Amino acid sequence: MLKFFRAVSVLEGCSYLAILSVTLGFVSRDFVSILGMTHGVLFMLYLMLSLSASHKQQWSVITLLLLFLASVVPFAFIPVEIFLSRQLAKQKV
């Protein structure tokens, strides 16, 4: 479950950066509909998986809110990735 959540988290973060790249003019506006749809699906999947993982792992409400906040802050998927990798390491021990 956490491995899938990690993958979705990284993909969602990268798609968010791609959307911001269009806004900043680094990527052509021709790709807005494709990037927007992809990011929207990944964003919704991220929110559902964070809710499910927090319930299954019995994380606090603060952790869940920080995960939600990380979905709208650029580059915040990197600390989330570190957090999830540590959680996976705890599970294996």
Helices and strands as residue ranges (DSSP letters): H 2-24, G 29-31, H 32-57, H 61-70, H 77-92
